[in-house]
């Protein structure tokens, strides 16, 4: 057949027999593809884990054949800073359809030798691991960004830092949301200013990491920062992430098909809060703050129904009422959706991703389709 399409893949998911496929590519230092090493895999009993969080989101592990010493740990074979690219998918009428799952650095490989086996166990982290000190080092001096500097320019400049061997921290241009471009906030005693300009000198001390610098910028933006499935750094606004109802639903589970194998549901009452107070920096004698309260009487968790359940967050990197308010709205949403957690086991599905919506039929409510936000995924690589 011709090359399968995404539509062919979605159709295949509903069939009773699925044949998974995997591809692993060895990358050059600049991120270009050197060669494919799928045929060298010893087994694919590892797991890809994806979590909805800032910083490192993706990790996986598996084993590579090494009977001929091709993958010995050494400078000219497997060494510090080696990158790989992972794809997962399905065979459709004998032709593989692959979906990228990330660009990773090999961390702490294990050389396994016994009478019947010689292989290399590789443990891999997404590209954030090169920034947070896992692979690369820490700052050898104080990192400063002056007042009024463009945060986007500072992020790009940081990623193009020479690591000392002619390579960059990350040569892929980051994907920064256009939402920030025209956003302004008010600073006490100063007035209105663009959110993309630093409100004060940003200082990261010696011994901290490049990831600490990026997360400080991310806090100033009240944003979300992570590497995606193609290995590109993303910077997105939390404010833009408030309305799940506006998000695309990437999969709708059905009640009587082959996709869902089992499910369980946890009710996390102790993690639910309906009143969030966020306290930020004090500038010119004024303390920035924001508050978000669930007063929606149609909500099962509104103050009118269960009373005011308050949680306070403090972070002096939030320097204006607007940023504290965005932060408060975001945290209210996060603490509201925790009222229940659905754990499901499915057939192989490789297009799912965290912070995306799925729907699941509720047998106790006339099979009504309930929306769920994916918070974490564990995908067996076998």
C-alpha positions in Angstrom: 0.0 0.0 0.0 1.0 3.7 -0.2 2.4 5.3 2.9 -0.3 5.2 5.7 -1.9 8.4 6.9 -2.9 9.5 10.3 -6.5 8.7 9.4 -5.4 5.1 8.5 -3.7 5.0 12.0 -6.9 6.1 13.8 -8.9 3.4 11.9 -6.3 0.8 12.8 -6.7 1.6 16.5 -10.2 0.1 16.4 -9.2 -3.2 15.0 -8.9 -6.3 17.3 -5.2 -7.0 16.4 -2.5 -4.3 16.5 1.1 -4.7 15.6 3.3 -2.0 17.2 6.5 -0.7 15.6 9.4 1.2 17.0 12.3 3.2 15.4 15.4 4.6 17.2 17.8 6.9 15.4 21.4 7.8 16.4 21.9 11.6 16.2 24.9 13.7 15.4 26.0 16.4 17.9 24.1 19.1 15.9 20.9 17.0 16.1 20.9 15.7 12.5 20.3 12.0 11.9 23.4 9.8 11.8 21.8 6.4 11.3 19.0 4.2 12.4 19.8 1.6 15.1 16.5 -0.2 15.5 18.0 -3.5 14.2 20.5 -3.4 17.1 17.9 -3.4 19.8 18.3 -6.3 22.2 14.7 -6.0 23.5 12.1 -3.4 23.8 10.9 -4.1 27.3 11.5 -0.6 28.3 8.9 2.2 29.0 8.3 5.7 27.8 7.1 8.0 30.5 5.5 11.4 29.9 4.5 13.8 32.6 2.6 17.1 32.4 5.2 19.4 34.1 7.6 22.2 33.4 11.1 21.1 32.6 11.8 17.4 31.9 8.6 15.7 30.5 9.9 12.6 28.7 12.1 9.7 29.7 12.5 6.1 28.4 14.8 3.1 28.7 15.6 0.0 26.6 18.5 -2.3 25.8 20.8 -2.5 22.7 22.7 -5.6 21.5 26.4 -5.3 22.2 27.9 -8.7 21.6 30.4 -7.2 19.1 31.3 -4.3 21.3 29.8 -1.8 18.9 28.0 0.0 21.7 30.8 -0.1 24.3 30.8 2.9 26.6 33.7 5.0 25.3 34.6 8.3 23.7 34.2 7.1 20.1 31.1 4.8 20.7 28.6 5.6 23.5 29.7 8.7 25.4 28.5 11.7 27.4 26.2 13.9 25.3 24.9 11.2 22.8 21.4 12.0 21.5 18.8 9.6 20.1 15.4 10.1 18.5 12.5 7.8 19.3 9.4 7.0 17.2 6.5 4.7 18.0 3.6 3.6 15.9 1.7 0.7 14.2 2.1 -1.5 11.2 -0.8 -0.8 8.8 -1.1 -3.5 6.1 2.5 -4.3 6.7 3.8 -0.7 6.4 5.0 1.1 9.5 3.3 4.4 10.5 5.6 6.3 13.0 4.7 9.1 15.4 7.7 11.0 16.9 8.1 10.7 20.7 11.0 13.0 21.4 14.7 13.7 21.2 16.7 12.3 24.1 20.1 12.3 25.8 21.5 9.0 27.0 22.1 9.1 30.7 24.0 6.6 32.9 24.1 3.6 30.6 24.6 0.1 32.1 26.9 -2.5 30.4 25.2 -5.9 31.0 27.3 -9.0 30.6 26.5 -12.6 31.5 27.0 -16.1 29.9 23.9 -15.6 27.6 23.7 -11.8 27.2 25.8 -8.8 26.3 23.9 -5.6 25.9 23.8 -2.0 26.9 20.9 -0.6 28.9 20.3 3.0 27.9 18.3 5.4 30.1 17.3 8.5 28.3 15.9 11.9 29.2 14.5 14.6 27.0 16.7 17.6 26.0 15.9 19.3 29.3 18.5 17.0 30.9 21.2 18.9 29.1 20.1 22.1 30.8 19.4 21.0 34.3 22.8 19.6 35.2 21.9 15.9 34.5 24.2 15.8 31.4 25.9 19.2 31.2 27.3 21.2 34.1 26.2 24.2 36.2 26.9 27.9 35.9 30.5 28.8 36.8 29.6 32.4 37.4 26.7 34.7 38.1 24.2 35.0 35.2 22.6 38.4 34.9 20.0 39.9 32.6 19.5 43.7 33.0 16.2 45.5 33.5 14.2 45.9 30.3 15.9 43.1 28.4 13.7 41.1 26.0 13.1 37.7 27.6 12.6 36.0 24.2 16.0 37.3 23.0 17.6 36.2 26.3 16.1 32.7 26.0 17.4 32.3 22.4 20.8 33.7 23.3 21.1 31.3 26.3 20.3 28.2 24.1 23.0 29.3 21.7 25.7 29.3 24.4 28.8 27.5 23.2 29.4 24.5 25.4 33.2 24.7 24.9 33.5 22.2 22.1 31.9 24.2 19.3 28.4 22.9 20.0 25.4 24.9 21.4 23.2 24.1 24.4 20.4 23.7 21.8 20.6 24.8 18.2 16.8 24.4 17.6 14.9 27.6 17.6 12.4 27.6 20.5 8.6 27.7 19.8 7.4 30.8 21.8 3.7 31.6 21.8 2.6 34.8 20.1 0.3 35.3 23.1 3.1 37.1 24.9 3.9 39.6 22.2 1.3 42.3 23.1 0.7 41.4 26.7 1.3 44.2 29.2 1.2 44.3 33.0 1.2 47.1 35.6 4.1 47.4 38.1 3.6 49.4 41.3 5.2 52.8 41.1 6.4 52.1 37.5 3.3 51.7 35.4 2.4 49.6 32.4 5.2 47.5 30.8 5.4 44.7 28.3 5.5 41.2 29.9 8.3 40.2 27.6 10.7 42.7 29.2 12.5 41.9 32.5 11.1 44.1 35.3 14.3 43.9 37.3 17.8 42.5 37.0 17.5 38.8 36.7 20.3 37.1 38.6 21.1 33.4 38.8 23.9 32.5 41.1 27.0 30.4 40.4 26.3 26.7 40.9 22.8 26.9 39.6 21.9 25.5 36.1 20.9 26.8 32.7 17.5 25.3 33.4 17.2 27.5 36.5 17.7 30.5 34.2 15.0 29.4 31.8 12.6 28.6 34.6 13.2 32.1 36.1 12.2 33.5 32.7 9.2 31.2 32.6 8.0 32.5 35.9 8.3 36.1 34.7 6.0 35.1 31.8 3.6 33.1 34.0 4.3 30.4 31.4 4.7 26.7 30.8 8.1 25.5 29.4 9.0 22.0 28.1 10.4 20.0 25.2 7.8 18.5 22.8 7.7 15.3 20.8 10.0 16.7 18.0 12.6 18.0 20.5 11.7 21.7 20.3 11.6 23.9 23.5 8.1 25.3 23.9 7.1 28.4 25.9 3.4 28.8 26.4 1.2 31.0 28.6 -0.6 29.5 31.6 -3.4 32.0 31.0 -4.0 30.6 27.6 -4.2 27.2 29.2 -7.2 28.0 31.4 -10.2 26.8 29.3 -10.0 23.1 28.7 -13.4 23.3 26.9 -11.6 25.1 24.1 -9.0 22.5 23.6 -9.0 19.9 20.8 -10.2 16.4 21.9 -7.5 14.1 20.6 -9.3 10.9 21.2 -12.8 9.8 22.1 -13.1 6.4 23.7 -16.1 4.2 23.0 -17.8 1.9 25.4 -17.6 -1.4 23.5 -14.5 -1.5 21.4 -11.0 -2.9 21.7 -9.1 0.2 22.8 -9.8 0.4 26.5 -8.8 -2.7 28.5 -9.6 -1.5 32.0 -10.1 1.6 34.1 -10.3 2.8 37.7 -11.2 6.1 39.3 -9.8 7.8 42.3 -11.5 10.7 44.1 -8.8 13.0 45.5 -10.8 15.2 48.0 -7.7 16.1 49.9 -6.1 17.7 46.9 -9.0 19.9 45.9 -9.1 23.7 46.7 -11.6 26.2 45.5 -9.9 29.4 46.7 -6.4 30.2 45.7 -4.4 33.2 47.0 -1.1 34.0 45.2 1.4 36.4 46.8 4.3 37.8 44.8 7.1 40.3 45.1 6.9 43.6 47.1 8.0 46.5 44.8 8.0 50.1 46.0 6.2 49.0 49.2 3.4 47.3 47.3 2.9 43.5 47.5 1.7 41.9 44.2 -1.2 39.5 44.7 -4.0 37.7 43.0 -6.9 35.6 44.1 -9.2 33.1 42.3 -12.3 31.6 43.9 -14.8 29.1 42.5 -18.1 30.8 42.9 -19.8 29.0 40.0 -23.0 27.6 41.6 -23.1 25.0 38.8 -19.8 23.5 40.0 -19.9 20.7 42.5 -16.8 22.3 44.2 -18.0 25.9 44.5 -17.7 27.8 47.7 -21.5 27.9 48.1 -21.6 24.1 48.1 -18.5 23.0 50.2 -17.4 26.2 51.8 -14.2 28.1 51.1 -11.2 25.7 51.0 -8.1 28.0 50.6 -4.6 27.4 49.6 -1.8 30.1 49.6 1.1 30.1 47.2 4.1 32.5 47.4 6.7 33.3 44.8 8.6 36.6 44.6 9.3 36.1 40.9 5.7 37.2 40.2 6.0 40.9 40.3 2.6 42.3 39.3 -1.1 41.8 40.3 -1.8 40.6 36.7 0.8 37.9 36.8 -0.3 36.8 40.3 -3.9 36.7 39.0 -3.0 34.6 35.9 -1.1 32.3 38.3 -4.1 32.1 40.7 -6.5 31.2 37.8 -4.2 28.5 36.6 -3.7 27.0 40.0 -7.5 27.1 40.7 -8.0 25.2 37.5 -5.3 22.7 38.4 -6.7 22.2 41.9 -10.3 21.9 40.7 -9.7 19.2 38.1 -8.0 17.0 40.7 -11.4 16.2 42.2 -11.2 12.8 40.3 -8.5 10.9 38.5 -9.2 8.3 35.9 -6.5 5.6 35.4 -7.0 3.7 32.2 -5.1 0.8 30.4 -5.5 0.8 26.7 -4.3 -0.9 23.6 -1.2 0.7 22.0 -2.0 4.4 21.3 0.9 6.6 20.3 -0.8 9.9 19.4 -1.8 10.8 23.0 0.1 13.5 24.8 -0.1 15.2 28.2 -2.1 18.4 28.7 -4.5 17.2 25.9 -8.1 16.2 26.2 -9.8 12.8 25.8 -13.3 11.7 26.5 -14.4 8.6 28.3 -18.0 7.2 28.5 -19.4 7.1 32.1 -21.5 4.0 32.5 -23.1 5.5 35.7 -24.4 8.5 33.8 -26.1 7.1 30.7 -22.7 6.8 28.9 -22.2 10.5 29.0 -18.8 11.4 27.5 -16.7 12.9 30.2 -13.7 15.1 29.4 -10.3 14.3 31.0 -7.0 16.1 30.8 -4.1 13.7 30.3 -1.7 14.3 33.2 0.8 11.4 32.6 1.4 8.5 30.2 3.4 5.3 30.5 3.9 3.6 27.2 5.5 0.1 27.1 8.0 -0.1 24.2 7.4 -3.8 23.5 
